[in-house]
Amino acid sequence: MFPTTIDRVPSQTCQQINEQIHRATEARLAEFQGASAADIEARLEELDAEWDIERTLEANAASVCLAGTLLGITMDRRFFVIPLAVGGFLLQHALEGWCPPMELFRRMGIRMSYEIDYERYALMALRGDFGETGEALSPSQALAAAVK
């Protein structure tokens, strides 16, 4: 009936955008082949600070709700329809994975948490966190080593 948590957003996003996000991640990982541990550590710190799609949607919805409430209190009661609509869209996103700004955010390259984790664990494997093999690994091989 409802998509699984991991499938909600990708199933509601254009396949081209999903593929574009994946290709961009793979391209970033390819840049780190043979990179120093310090460079990888710096990228891991950037990933720790990266907002995922859920956090971005939550911040956006909260901002619009607060603005609509403030306008409803100070200007005209009809502005109270804004927080009502945002609440409905948040419920729709929770159930189906879609809400109006989601497509825009995905087009901007905002990733799901597991897409960020994919890059994180591949970088950790490239750095050698999951064992010493002595050989350079492709991003896909590094990720496979990370999940073993």
MARBA-3410 file (N, C-alpha, C, O; in Angstrom, 1 decimal):
148
0.8,-1.2,0.0,0.0,0.0,0.0,0.9,1.3,0.0,0.8,2.1,-0.9 ~ 1.7,1.4,1.1,2.6,2.6,1.1,4.0,2.1,0.8,4.3,1.0,1.2 ~ 4.8,2.9,0.2,6.2,2.5,-0.1,7.0,2.4,1.2,6.6,3.0,2.2 ~ 8.0,1.6,1.2,8.9,1.4,2.4,9.6,2.7,2.7,9.7,3.6,1.8 ~ 10.1,2.9,3.8,10.8,4.1,4.2,11.9,4.4,3.3,12.1,5.6,2.9
12.7,3.4,2.9,13.9,3.7,2.0,13.4,4.0,0.6,14.2,4.6,-0.2 ~ 12.3,3.5,0.2,11.8,3.7,-1.2,10.9,4.9,-1.4,10.6,5.3,-2.5 ~ 10.5,5.5,-0.3,9.5,6.6,-0.4,9.9,7.7,-1.4,9.2,8.0,-2.3 ~ 11.1,8.3,-1.1,11.5,9.5,-1.9,11.9,9.0,-3.3,11.5,9.7,-4.2 ~ 12.8,8.0,-3.4,13.2,7.6,-4.8,12.0,7.3,-5.7,12.0,7.5,-6.9
11.0,6.6,-5.1,9.8,6.3,-5.9,9.0,7.5,-6.4,8.3,7.4,-7.4 ~ 9.2,8.6,-5.7,8.4,9.8,-6.0,9.3,10.8,-6.8,8.9,11.9,-7.1 ~ 10.6,10.4,-7.0,11.5,11.3,-7.7,11.7,10.7,-9.1,11.8,9.5,-9.3 ~ 11.9,11.6,-10.1,12.2,11.2,-11.4,13.4,10.4,-11.5,14.4,10.7,-10.8 ~ 13.4,9.2,-12.2,14.5,8.3,-12.2,15.8,9.0,-12.7,16.9,8.6,-12.2
15.7,9.9,-13.6,16.8,10.7,-14.1,17.5,11.4,-13.0,18.8,11.5,-12.9 ~ 16.8,12.0,-12.1,17.3,12.7,-10.9,18.0,11.8,-10.0,19.1,12.0,-9.5 ~ 17.4,10.6,-9.7,18.0,9.6,-8.8,19.3,9.2,-9.4,20.3,9.0,-8.7 ~ 19.3,8.9,-10.7,20.6,8.5,-11.4,21.6,9.6,-11.4,22.8,9.3,-11.2 ~ 21.2,10.8,-11.6,22.1,12.0,-11.6,22.8,12.1,-10.2,24.0,12.3,-10.1
22.0,11.9,-9.1,22.6,12.0,-7.8,23.6,10.9,-7.5,24.6,11.1,-7.0 ~ 23.2,9.7,-8.0,24.1,8.5,-7.8,25.4,8.7,-8.6,26.5,8.4,-8.1 ~ 25.3,9.2,-9.9,26.5,9.4,-10.7,27.4,10.5,-10.1,28.6,10.3,-10.1 ~ 26.8,11.5,-9.5,27.6,12.6,-8.8,28.3,12.0,-7.6,29.5,12.4,-7.4 ~ 27.7,11.1,-6.9,28.3,10.5,-5.8,29.5,9.6,-6.2,30.6,9.7,-5.7
29.3,8.8,-7.2,30.3,7.9,-7.8,31.5,8.8,-8.3,32.6,8.4,-8.2 ~ 31.2,9.9,-9.0,32.3,10.8,-9.5,33.1,11.3,-8.3,34.3,11.4,-8.4 ~ 32.4,11.8,-7.2,33.2,12.3,-6.1,34.1,11.2,-5.5,35.2,11.4,-5.1 ~ 33.5,9.9,-5.4,34.3,8.8,-4.9,35.5,8.5,-5.8,36.6,8.2,-5.3 ~ 35.3,8.6,-7.1,36.4,8.4,-8.0,37.6,9.4,-7.8,38.7,9.0,-8.0
37.2,10.6,-7.4,38.2,11.6,-7.2,39.1,11.3,-6.0,40.2,11.7,-5.8 ~ 38.6,10.4,-5.1,39.3,10.1,-3.8,40.1,8.8,-4.0,40.7,8.4,-3.0 ~ 40.1,8.2,-5.2,41.0,7.1,-5.4,42.4,7.5,-5.1,42.9,8.4,-5.8 ~ 43.1,6.9,-4.2,44.5,7.2,-3.9,44.7,8.5,-3.2,45.8,9.0,-3.0 ~ 43.6,9.1,-2.6,43.7,10.4,-1.9,44.3,10.1,-0.5,44.3,9.0,0.0
44.9,11.1,0.1,45.4,11.0,1.4,44.4,10.8,2.5,43.2,11.2,2.2 ~ 44.7,10.3,3.6,43.8,10.1,4.7,43.3,11.4,5.2,42.1,11.5,5.6 ~ 44.1,12.5,5.1,43.6,13.8,5.5,42.6,14.3,4.6,41.6,15.0,5.0 ~ 42.7,14.1,3.3,41.7,14.6,2.3,40.4,13.8,2.5,39.3,14.4,2.5 ~ 40.5,12.5,2.8,39.3,11.7,3.0,38.6,12.2,4.3,37.4,12.3,4.4
39.4,12.4,5.3,38.9,12.9,6.6,38.2,14.2,6.4,37.1,14.4,7.0 ~ 38.7,15.1,5.6,38.1,16.4,5.4,36.7,16.2,4.7,35.7,16.8,5.0 ~ 36.7,15.3,3.7,35.4,15.0,3.1,34.4,14.4,4.0,33.2,14.7,4.0 ~ 34.9,13.5,4.9,34.0,12.8,5.9,33.4,13.9,6.8,32.2,13.8,7.2 ~ 34.1,14.9,7.1,33.6,16.0,8.0,32.6,16.8,7.2,31.6,17.2,7.8
32.8,17.0,5.9,31.8,17.7,5.1,30.5,16.8,5.1,29.4,17.4,5.1 ~ 30.6,15.5,4.9,29.4,14.6,4.9,28.7,14.7,6.2,27.4,14.6,6.3 ~ 29.4,14.8,7.4,28.8,14.9,8.7,27.9,16.1,8.8,26.9,16.1,9.5 ~ 28.3,17.2,8.1,27.5,18.5,8.1,26.5,18.5,7.0,25.6,19.5,7.1 ~ 26.4,17.6,6.1,25.5,17.7,5.0,24.1,17.4,5.4,23.9,16.4,6.2
23.1,18.2,5.0,21.7,18.0,5.4,21.1,17.0,4.4,21.3,17.1,3.2 ~ 20.4,16.0,4.9,19.7,15.1,4.0,18.3,15.7,3.6,17.9,16.8,4.1 ~ 17.6,15.0,2.8,16.3,15.5,2.3,15.3,15.7,3.4,14.5,16.6,3.4 ~ 15.3,14.8,4.4,14.3,14.9,5.5,14.5,16.1,6.3,13.6,16.9,6.6 ~ 15.8,16.4,6.7,16.1,17.6,7.5,15.8,18.8,6.7,15.3,19.8,7.2
16.1,18.8,5.4,15.8,20.0,4.6,14.3,20.3,4.5,13.9,21.4,4.6 ~ 13.5,19.2,4.2,12.1,19.4,4.2,11.5,19.8,5.5,10.6,20.7,5.6 ~ 12.0,19.3,6.6,11.5,19.7,7.9,11.8,21.2,8.2,10.9,21.9,8.7 ~ 13.0,21.6,7.9,13.4,23.0,8.1,12.5,23.9,7.2,12.0,25.0,7.6 ~ 12.3,23.5,6.0,11.5,24.3,5.0,10.0,24.3,5.6,9.4,25.4,5.6
9.5,23.2,6.0,8.1,23.2,6.4,7.9,24.0,7.7,7.0,24.8,7.8 ~ 8.9,23.9,8.6,8.8,24.7,9.8,8.8,26.2,9.5,8.1,27.0,10.1 ~ 9.7,26.6,8.6,9.8,28.0,8.3,8.5,28.5,7.7,8.1,29.6,8.0 ~ 7.9,27.8,6.8,6.7,28.2,6.1,5.6,28.2,7.1,4.7,29.1,7.1 ~ 5.5,27.2,8.0,4.5,27.2,9.0,4.6,28.4,10.0,3.6,29.1,10.3
5.8,28.7,10.4,6.0,29.9,11.3,5.6,31.2,10.6,4.9,32.0,11.1 ~ 6.0,31.3,9.3,5.6,32.5,8.6,4.1,32.6,8.4,3.6,33.7,8.6 ~ 3.5,31.5,8.1,2.0,31.5,7.9,1.3,31.8,9.2,0.3,32.6,9.2 ~ 1.8,31.3,10.3,1.2,31.6,11.6,1.4,33.0,12.0,0.5,33.7,12.4 ~ 2.6,33.5,11.8,2.9,34.9,12.1,2.0,35.9,11.2,1.4,36.8,11.7
1.9,35.6,10.0,1.0,36.4,9.1,-0.5,36.3,9.5,-1.2,37.2,9.5 ~ -0.9,35.1,9.9,-2.2,34.9,10.4,-2.5,35.7,11.7,-3.6,36.2,11.8 ~ -1.5,35.8,12.5,-1.7,36.5,13.8,-1.7,38.0,13.5,-2.5,38.8,14.1 ~ -0.8,38.5,12.7,-0.6,39.9,12.5,-1.3,40.6,11.4,-1.6,41.8,11.4 ~ -1.6,39.8,10.3,-2.2,40.4,9.1,-3.7,40.0,8.9,-4.6,40.9,9.0
-3.9,38.8,8.6,-5.2,38.3,8.2,-5.3,36.8,8.6,-4.4,36.1,8.3 ~ -6.4,36.5,9.2,-6.6,35.1,9.6,-6.6,34.1,8.5,-6.3,32.9,8.7 ~ -6.8,34.5,7.3,-6.8,33.6,6.1,-5.4,33.0,5.9,-5.3,32.0,5.3 ~ -4.4,33.7,6.4,-3.0,33.1,6.3,-2.8,31.8,7.1,-1.9,31.1,6.9 ~ -3.8,31.5,8.0,-3.7,30.3,8.8,-3.9,29.1,7.9,-3.6,27.9,8.3
-4.3,29.2,6.7,-4.4,28.1,5.7,-3.0,27.6,5.3,-2.9,26.4,5.0 ~ -2.0,28.4,5.4,-0.6,28.0,5.0,-0.1,26.9,6.0,0.3,25.9,5.5 ~ -0.1,27.1,7.3,0.3,26.0,8.1,-0.6,24.7,8.0,-0.1,23.6,8.1 ~ -1.8,24.9,7.7,-2.7,23.8,7.5,-2.3,23.0,6.3,-2.2,21.8,6.3 ~ -2.0,23.7,5.2,-1.6,23.0,4.0,-0.2,22.4,4.2,0.0,21.2,3.7
0.7,23.0,4.8,2.0,22.4,5.1,1.9,21.2,5.9,2.6,20.2,5.6 ~ 1.0,21.2,6.9,0.8,20.0,7.7,0.3,18.8,6.8,0.7,17.7,7.0 ~ -0.6,19.1,5.9,-1.1,18.1,5.0,-0.1,17.6,4.1,0.0,16.3,3.9 ~ 0.8,18.4,3.6,1.9,18.0,2.7,2.9,17.1,3.5,3.4,16.2,3.0 ~ 3.1,17.5,4.8,4.1,16.7,5.6,3.5,15.3,5.8,4.2,14.3,5.8
2.2,15.2,6.1,1.6,13.9,6.2,1.7,13.1,4.9,2.0,11.9,5.0 ~ 1.4,13.8,3.8,1.5,13.1,2.5,3.0,12.6,2.3,3.2,11.5,1.8 ~ 4.0,13.4,2.7,5.4,13.0,2.5,5.7,11.8,3.4,6.3,10.9,3.0 ~ 5.2,11.8,4.7,5.4,10.7,5.6,4.8,9.4,5.1,5.4,8.4,5.2 ~ 3.7,9.5,4.4,3.0,8.3,3.9,3.5,7.8,2.6,3.8,6.7,2.3
3.7,8.8,1.6,4.0,8.4,0.3,5.4,8.9,-0.2,5.9,8.3,-1.2 ~ 6.0,9.8,0.5,7.3,10.2,0.1,7.3,11.4,-0.8,8.3,11.8,-1.4 ~ 6.2,12.1,-1.0,6.1,13.2,-1.9,5.5,14.4,-1.2,4.6,14.3,-0.4 ~ 6.0,15.6,-1.5,5.4,16.8,-1.1,6.0,17.9,-2.1,7.0,17.6,-2.8 ~ 5.3,19.0,-2.3,5.7,19.9,-3.4,7.2,20.3,-3.5,7.7,20.3,-4.6
7.9,20.7,-2.4,9.3,21.1,-2.5,10.3,19.9,-2.7,11.4,20.2,-3.0 ~ 9.8,18.7,-2.5,10.7,17.6,-2.6,11.4,17.5,-3.9,12.6,17.2,-4.0 ~ 10.7,17.6,-5.0,11.2,17.5,-6.3,12.3,18.6,-6.6,13.3,18.3,-7.1 ~ 12.0,19.8,-6.1,13.0,20.9,-6.3,14.3,20.5,-5.5,15.4,20.7,-6.0 ~ 14.1,20.1,-4.3,15.3,19.8,-3.4,16.1,18.6,-4.0,17.3,18.7,-4.0
15.4,17.6,-4.6,16.2,16.5,-5.2,16.9,17.0,-6.5,18.0,16.6,-6.7 ~ 16.3,17.9,-7.2,16.9,18.5,-8.4,18.2,19.3,-8.0,19.1,19.4,-8.8 ~ 18.1,19.9,-6.8,19.3,20.6,-6.3,20.4,19.7,-5.8,21.4,20.1,-5.4 ~ 20.1,18.3,-5.8,21.1,17.4,-5.4,21.1,17.0,-3.9,22.0,16.4,-3.4 ~ 20.0,17.4,-3.2,19.9,17.0,-1.8,19.6,15.5,-1.7,18.6,15.1,-2.3
20.4,14.8,-1.0,20.4,13.4,-0.9,19.6,12.8,0.3,19.4,13.5,1.3 ~ 19.2,11.6,0.2,18.7,10.9,1.3,19.8,10.5,2.2,21.0,10.4,1.8 ~ 19.5,10.2,3.5,20.6,9.8,4.4,21.3,8.6,4.0,22.6,8.6,4.1 ~ 20.7,7.6,3.4,21.4,6.4,3.0,22.3,6.7,1.8,23.3,6.0,1.6 ~ 22.0,7.7,1.0,22.9,8.1,-0.1,24.1,8.8,0.4,25.2,8.6,-0.1
24.0,9.5,1.5,25.1,10.2,2.1,26.0,9.1,2.8,27.2,9.1,2.7 ~ 25.3,8.1,3.4,26.0,7.0,4.1,26.8,6.2,3.1,27.9,5.7,3.4 ~ 26.2,6.0,1.9,26.9,5.2,0.9,28.3,5.8,0.6,29.3,5.1,0.6 ~ 28.3,7.2,0.4,29.6,7.8,0.2,30.5,7.8,1.4,31.7,7.5,1.3 ~ 29.9,7.9,2.6,30.7,7.9,3.8,31.4,6.6,4.0,32.6,6.5,4.2
30.7,5.5,3.8,31.3,4.2,4.1,32.3,3.8,3.0,33.3,3.1,3.2 ~ 32.0,4.2,1.7,33.0,4.0,0.7,34.3,4.7,0.9,35.4,4.2,0.7 ~ 34.2,6.0,1.4,35.4,6.7,1.7,36.2,6.1,2.9,37.4,6.0,2.9 ~ 35.4,5.6,3.9,36.1,4.9,5.0,36.8,3.7,4.5,37.9,3.3,5.0 ~ 36.2,2.9,3.6,36.8,1.7,3.1,38.1,2.1,2.2,39.1,1.4,2.3
38.0,3.2,1.5,39.1,3.6,0.7,40.3,4.0,1.6,41.5,3.8,1.3 ~ 39.9,4.6,2.8,40.9,5.0,3.7,41.6,3.8,4.4,42.6,3.9,5.0 ~ 40.9,2.6,4.3,41.4,1.4,5.0,40.8,1.1,6.3,41.4,0.3,7.1 ~ 39.7,1.7,6.6,39.1,1.5,8.0,38.5,0.1,8.2,38.3,-0.3,9.3 ~ 38.3,-0.7,7.1,37.7,-2.0,7.2,38.6,-3.1,6.9,38.2,-4.2,6.4
39.9,-2.9,7.0,40.9,-3.9,6.8,41.9,-3.5,5.8,41.7,-2.6,5.0 ~ 43.1,-4.1,5.8,44.2,-3.8,5.0,44.3,-4.8,3.9,44.5,-6.0,4.1 ~ 44.0,-4.4,2.6,44.1,-5.4,1.5,45.4,-5.0,0.7,45.9,-5.9,-0.1 ~ 45.9,-3.8,0.9,47.1,-3.5,0.1,46.8,-3.1,-1.3,47.7,-2.8,-2.1 ~ 45.6,-3.1,-1.8,45.3,-2.8,-3.2,44.2,-1.7,-3.2,43.4,-1.5,-2.3
44.3,-0.9,-4.3,43.3,0.2,-4.5,42.0,-0.5,-4.8,41.9,-1.4,-5.7 ~ 41.0,0.0,-4.3,39.6,-0.5,-4.5,38.8,0.6,-5.3,39.0,1.8,-5.1 ~ 37.9,0.1,-6.2,37.0,1.0,-6.8,36.0,1.4,-5.7,35.9,0.7,-4.7 ~ 35.2,2.5,-6.0,34.2,2.9,-5.0,33.2,1.7,-4.7,32.8,1.5,-3.5 ~ 32.8,1.0,-5.7,31.9,-0.1,-5.5,32.5,-1.2,-4.6,31.9,-1.8,-3.8
33.8,-1.6,-4.9,34.5,-2.6,-4.1,34.7,-2.1,-2.7,34.6,-2.9,-1.8 ~ 35.0,-0.8,-2.6,35.2,-0.2,-1.2,33.9,-0.3,-0.4,34.0,-0.7,0.8 ~ 32.8,0.0,-1.0,31.5,-0.1,-0.3,31.2,-1.6,0.0,30.8,-1.8,1.1 ~ 31.5,-2.5,-0.9,31.3,-3.9,-0.6,32.1,-4.3,0.6,31.7,-5.1,1.4 ~ 33.3,-3.9,0.7,34.2,-4.2,1.8,33.7,-3.6,3.1,33.8,-4.2,4.1
33.1,-2.4,3.0,32.6,-1.7,4.2,31.4,-2.5,4.8,31.3,-2.5,6.0 ~ 30.6,-3.1,4.0,29.4,-3.7,4.5,29.6,-5.2,4.9,28.7,-5.8,5.5 ~ 30.8,-5.7,4.6,31.1,-7.1,5.0,31.2,-7.2,6.5,31.5,-8.3,7.0
END
